[in-house]
Each structure stands twice: as C-alpha cells, then as structure tokens.
Amino acid sequence: MRPLTDRTPKPLLEVRGKPLIVWHLEALARCGVREVVVNIAWLGAQIRAALGSGARFGVDLHFSEEPEGALETGGGIYHALPLLGPAPFLVVNGDTFTVMDFGTLRIASHSLAHLALVPNPPQHPQGDFAVLEGDVLEEGAARYTYSGIGIYRPEFFAGSVAGRFPLLPLLRQASAARRLQGEVFHGAWSDVGTVARLAALNAAPP
C-alpha cells in the first residue's frame, strides 16, 4: 500500500469517503457490539486520535498497543487477550472491506474458532481451507479464503507464548482436531492490500 501507508495507517485509508475501520465500527455497533479492542502498531497514534473513545460510532474503544515491531496476526491477538476477557470474541481485520452482518456469526460449543470464508479472490486463487458440513478442513475439492473475520475462544491460544507469530499454524491445529468451524460468505468483501484494490473499491458503485 505504499506510498499511501507511509503517512497513513492502513485502517484509516478511506473507502467511499469513510476510513476502513469506521465501516467496521459502525457495522459492529449495528449488531449490538459495544466493547471493541483495536490493535495498533504502525502510526497507532493517528488511529487513537481519529477514533477517540468510539462514542460517536456507538462503541466503547480500548486500544492494545503492540511493542516495537509487528507481532503478526496471532501475536497481536494474543497480546490483546487481557483486554478481551474470557468469552468468545469477534476478530475483524482492519485492512478488509465488507458488508457482512457480523451479528449472524455464531460459534459452536465444541469449536475453538468459527471462520468466515469467502470465494477466492484473484490474488489468492488456491484458497486456504475447505468446508464440509460446517467443519473447516485443510483438504477438500472446493477451497475458500479466510476473510480475516472470525469468532475465537481464548482457549484457541492455549500454549502460545507472547511475541511475534502467525495465526495460520493455530488454525491448522484446530482444524486437525475438528475444533474449527466456519461458513462461506458470498457478499461484498475485499482484502485492501494494494493501491489498485483500494482504487477499485472507491470506483465501484455503493
């Protein structure tokens, strides 16, 4: 996303006149979420200043600031666990755009996580996982891409150690234990990972 992200953190890049993260906060408020933890690292002070307490979006914001150097997705969530509490929590990647109704997602009692998967975008044609009767599996004829949106139990991170680590190995571990479930979302979704994808979103009709 450079040069855009040289001075602006990715969650504050605008889609149709509104920062990416604000789309998420408003969607969370619509489905009844009131407590939101925002993980911040690169140019995090800008995110704090732009969002404030979250009151104008209908939520109460808390910030989990990563130490020097990015922790990747797994390490970042693990670092935020003290703010998230003992109940299952929803994770939404800040560099995605979607019209998904987060309130429709549910986690089964035996699952460590429930993922929202999407049809594979052009930049990720091989996908990540298959879905069979609600179970998210590594093998399968039809594969889908993890959207960056899912519900997790704190127990998903049992045995993890603070520091930098990716999420994928933990997802694979839960899948092998048949404790990873999910569903396929066919609505609007985009991984806003390049300047071209951001431009395409802003050029598309609402």
N, C-alpha and C positions, 0 to 999 in steps of 0.2 A: 504493500500500500504506500510505499514511499514514492514521491516526496510528501504525500498528504500527512502521513503519520510522523514526520519529523517534528512537527509542531502541534499536532492534534492527536490525542489518543483515539484509537480506532472506535471505541464505543460512542465517541462524540461526533463522528462523521455523520453528516446529515443525509437522510433519505426522505425525499419529498417534503423538505423543509423542517425535518424533526430529527434530532440525534437518534442513532440506532438504539441506544439504551433507553431512551424515553419511550419509544414504541413498546419495549418490553415492560417497563414500569407501569405504563397505562394498561397494558393487557393483564398484568398481574393484579392490579387494583380491580379491574372489571370482574375477575373471577374470585375475588374475596381475599386475596393475599394482602396482608397488612405489614408484615415484618419482612424486610429484604436486606440481605447482606450483599454488598458489592465488593468484589475482589479487585484491588487496584495495584498497579505496578508502574509501568511506563507513564510518565506525566500524570500520575494519580492525583496530584493537587488540582489539576484542571477539572477532573471528574468530581471531586469533592465540591469545588466552587460552583460547578454548573448544576449539580443536583441538590445541594444543601441538605436539609433534613428529609426531603422527599415528600413533605406535606402537600405541596401543590400538585403532586401526582397521585395523591391518595394513599401513600405508603409511608412507613417509618423506616428510614435507611440507617444501616450500620455499615461501617467500612472495615474490610480486612486488608491491611496493607502488607504486601509481600516484602520480605527483606531484600537486600541488594541482589539483583539478578532474578530473572523469571523462574518460577517454580514449576512451570508446565501445568497442565490442567489438573492432574492428580495431586501434585504437591500443593497447588493453590487451594483446592477444595479442602484437603487435609488440614492446611494451615488455618482455614476458616472454621473448622469444626467446633471450636469452643464457643463461637457465636451462633451456631446453628441449632444447638440443643439436641435432645435425644430422639426426637420424632423424625420420620422421613421428611426429606426436604427436596424441593424442586431446583434443578440446575438449568440455567439458560445461558448459553454462550453469548457474550456481549458483541461478538462480531458476526452475528447472523441476523437476517431479517425474515419475519414470518407473520402470517395472520392466524396462526394456530391459537385455538382456545385452550389455554393451559389447564383450565378447570376440568377438562374432560379426561385428563390423565389420572390413572389410578395404579397403585402398587399392590400386588397380591401379598397375602400374609407370609408366604414362604419365599418371596423374592427379596434379593438384596438390592435390586435396581430394576426400574422399568424404563425402557428407552423409547423415544420417538424416532423412528427411522423414516427416511424419505427415498423416493426413486433416485437412482444415482445421477448426479449432475455430470456434465461433460468433463469436468476436471478430475472426476473420481469414478471412472466407469466400472471399476472392478467391485465397488461397494465394500462393505465391512462385514455384514452379518446376514444370515438368512433368518426367517421367522417361520416356525412350524407350530401351529396351534398355540400361539402366544409365547412359546419359548424362543429366545434369541440364541441362535446357534452359529458356529463358525462355518459349518458346511451346509450346503443346500443349493438347489438349482437356481432359485431366484434370490439374488443378494441385494441388499439395500445399504444405504449410507446412514451412519449415525448423524443425527441432526444437530448434536450439541445440546439437546434438550432431554431431560430425563428426571425421574424421581429416584432418590438414593436413600438408603438407610445408613446411619453412621457405621453400622457393623460391616458395610461394604469395605471400609478402610481398615478393618481389623488386621493387625500385624504390620501395617505401614509405618514407616519411620519419617519423621519430619525432614524436609528437603525437597530437592527437585526430582520429580518422577512423573511419567506419563500415566494416563488413565487406561489405555488400551490393555496392558497386561492384567489389570484387575478385572476388566470386563471379560476377558477371555477366561480367567479363573472362575468367575461367577457363572459363565456360560457352561463351562465344563462340568460344574456341579449342578447344572439345571436349576440355578437360582437367579437367572437373568431372563426377564421377560420384556416384551415390547409390542409395538404396533406400528403400522405404516401410515404416515400422514401424506395425503396426496394434494394438499393445498399449497399455496404460495410459500416458498422457502428459498433462501439464498444464503450461501456462505460468502460473505462480503470480503473476499480475500485478495482482490485485485482492484486497481483503479477502474478497469474495464467493467467489472461486475457491478461496482458502485454506480458507474455511469449508466449502465443498462437498467438498474433499478429506478434511477431517477428519470429515465426516459420513458419507462413503462407507464401505461395509464393506471390510475389508482384502482 
